[in-house]
Amino acid sequence: MHAAVAAIVLIAGFAVTVVWEPARPLRKLLVVFAVLVAAQWLVYTKIDELPVVAGWLRDRSGGSAAR
């Protein structure tokens, strides 16, 4: 949900940079924010579901599960 809201805000920001000339220099910053939002979405929705990550989260010993 948070990533969707951030994506909507970014799309609106890009639309403003297309229409309003003084806002055009903000495009580079909006691209950085878009990459950060995409990375957050990837980590919280895809990488978090990987079995190896789930194993690390279950192992409270702080060491390797193979010992």
Stockholm file with secondary structure:
# STOCKHOLM 1.0

chainA/1-67         MHAAVAAIVLIAGFAVTVVWEPARPLRKLLVVFAVLVAAQWLVYTKIDELPVVAGWLRDRSGGSAAR
#=GR chainA/1-67 SS CHHHHHHHHHHHHHHHHHHCGGGGGGHHHHHHHHHHHHHHHHHHHTGGGSHHHHHHHHCCSSSCTTC
#=GC SS_cons        CHHHHHHHHHHHHHHHHHHCGGGGGGHHHHHHHHHHHHHHHHHHHTGGGSHHHHHHHHCCSSSCTTC
//
